[in-house]
Amino acid sequence: MNDNLRVRLLASPDPYICVLSARACKKLLTDDDLTQHDAEKDIKTIEQVIARGHESILEHASFTFYVTGVSRILSHQLVRHRVASYAELSQRYADAGKMEAVVPDSIADNPDAMTMYRRSVDDANATYKGLKALGISDEDARYVLPEATATAIVITMNVRELRHFFALRCCNKAQTEIRNLTDAMLLLCKRKTPLFFADAGAPCKHCPEGKYACGHPRAK
């Protein structure tokens, strides 16, 4: 487990924006619609939107996170989710030699593997610093850095994309580091707005992995 992983929720929406968006499809909104609402009716509206698969309505609400202590390997996987906005720590401007290296559990649990891993990371960092000492710019010296180098990233995703993201990356078949991240993000989302995420996560009951499924009892 990556003990350096930290996920902070920077911003979250008022769910009523999605309620208004749903109702705007059925009628011309009045001033009263924009300012007054019934909590029970609002909950039912969102539940119906999700149950009927009308999730374009959920694109009107977004969450923003600040994530630290993850590797460049993770960030490369993360940005494949294109319906999102990202701002990542730049190795052109930040001294990458001061960043820790993220260590996978399988390596951390194996003393011999850990010795090899640490030697490789230390050698890469020493080369990076040596290149900089020779006057090589940060943006060129960084070419020798391992993908294990820790990074930090701001992530903004709308609710529809988050639900899709959680379905893919909370799965046991997802790579461990990004699964740990999505588990932490999902927990924050459920605490903040359970209405949007009560059923979010890996779709074990209808697993799309087929013969490659993880074998979890819920996937059978």
N, C-alpha and C positions, 0 to 999 in steps of 0.2 A: 504494500500500500504506500502510495506517495504521500508522505507526511507533510510535504511542502505545498501540496495543492491547497489553494484557497479560492473560494468562489464567493463574491459579494454581489448582491442584487442592488444595482444603482437606481433603477427606475422601473415602475410598474404602472399599468394603465388602470383607469376607472372602467370596470366592466360595462358600465352603462353605455359607453361608446359603441359597443357591439350590439346592445339592445336597440339603440337608435338606428344603427345601420340596418338591422333586420327589419325594423318597422318602416324604414324609409322605402323599402322595396314594395310595401303594400299600400302606403298612403302618403299624402303630402303632410309632412310634420308641421304641427302648430307650435306656437311659442310655449304652450303648456307642456307639449311632449318633450321639449328641450330642457325644461326646468323642473318638471314634476314627474315622479315615477313611483311605482308600487314595487317594493322589493320582491314580494312573492311572484308577481307577474314577470318581473325581470328574470328571476331564476328560471322560471318555466320557459321563457323565451330562449335563453341560452341552452338549456337542456334540449329543447326541440331542435335548435340549430345543429347541435352536435349529433343528436340521434338520427336526424334526417340527412346528415352528410353535407349540409350547406355551409361548409367551413370557410368559404370565401369571406363570410361575415367576420370571422375571427382574425382576418388579416388587418383589421382596423385597430387592433390593440397589440402593443409591443412591449417586451421586457428587455432591459439592458443589464448586462453583467460585467463585472471586472474579474478576470481570472488570472491568477499568478501561480508559479511553481509547476508549469507544464512544459513539455518539450516541444521543439520545432516539429518533431514527428507528429505530435497531436495537432498542432496548428495547421499542418499540411492537410490532415484529414478533415479538420474542422471547416476550412474554407471551401471544401467541396460542396458544402451546403450553401448554395449560391443565393437563396432568398434570405439574405441576412446582410448586416453591415458589420465590418470589423475594423479595428484600429490596433495594430500589433506593435510591440516594442521593436524599434528599428536597430539592427546591428550596424547600420551606417553611422548612427549618432550615439548610441549607448555603448559603453565599454563592455563588450561581450566576455572579456576575460574575467570579469567580476561575477559572471552568472554561474550558478551551480549547474551540475549535470543531473538530469533526472535518471534514476536507476530503476529499471524494471524489477519486479519482485523476484522473477525467476533467477536473475543475476545476483540480487542482494542476498538471496537465500543460499547461494552456492559460493563458499569462500574462494575456491580456485577461480571461478568465473569473475568474482568481484575483483580479485587481484589483477586479472587481465584487463578488465573493463576500466578500472581506475588508472592503470598504467597508460592505456590508450588515450583516455580523456586528458590526463596530465601532459602527455606528450603533445597532443593537439593544442592545448592551452599554451604550453611553452613555445611552440612554433608560432602561434598567433602573436604572443608578446614579442618574440624575436623579430618577426616581420615588421611589427610596428616600430621597434627600436631601430630598424634599418630605414625608417621613413616611409614604409608602405602604409597606405591609407587604411582606415578601419574597414571601408567597404570592400577592399581587395584582400586584406588579411583574414577577413571572416571566412574565406573560402575553405580554410583548413579546419574550421570548427565542426565538431560532431553534431549530428541532429539531436543528440541528447541534451544540448545546451538549453537551459531553461529560458522561457519567454513569458511575456505577459500580454494579455489581449482583452480589449473591450468588445463585447458581442451584443448586438441588438437583433432580436428576432421577433417576428409577429407570432401570435398564438398558434395560428395554423401551422406555421413552419416548426415551431417548438414541438408541437404534438407529433409531427412527422419525424423530427430529429430524435425525440425520445423513443419513438417506436423502433427506430433503426439502431440507435447507439446505446440504449439500455439493455439490449439483447445480450445474452451470454456469449453469442458468437462475435460480438464486437470486441475490438482490441481493448485490453484491460485499462489502459490509461484513459482513453476517451470514455469508456463506460463509467469509470469512477467520476469523471467530470459530469457526465450527463445525469448520473444518479444524484449528485450534489445539486445540480441545477433544478432537477425535477422536484427535489425535496423543498427547495426554496419557493418554487412556483406553487406547489400544493399548499404550503403554509400561507402564502400571500393571497392566492386566488384559487381555492379548491374547486370552484365552479367550473373553471376552464380545464382542470387537469385531473379530475377525480378518476377518470378511466385511462389516463395517459401512461405510457411506458411500453415495454416490449409486448407485442401482441401474441403471447404464448398460446392462447386458445385457438388462434388461427395463424400459426407460424408459417411464414412464407419461405422458410429455409428448406422445406421438404426433407429429402434424405440427409441433408446436412444439418438438421436441427440438433440442438445441444443435448437432447435427451431428457430435458426437464419434464417432470410428470405433467405439468400444465400444457405442454406442447403436444401431447398425445391425444 
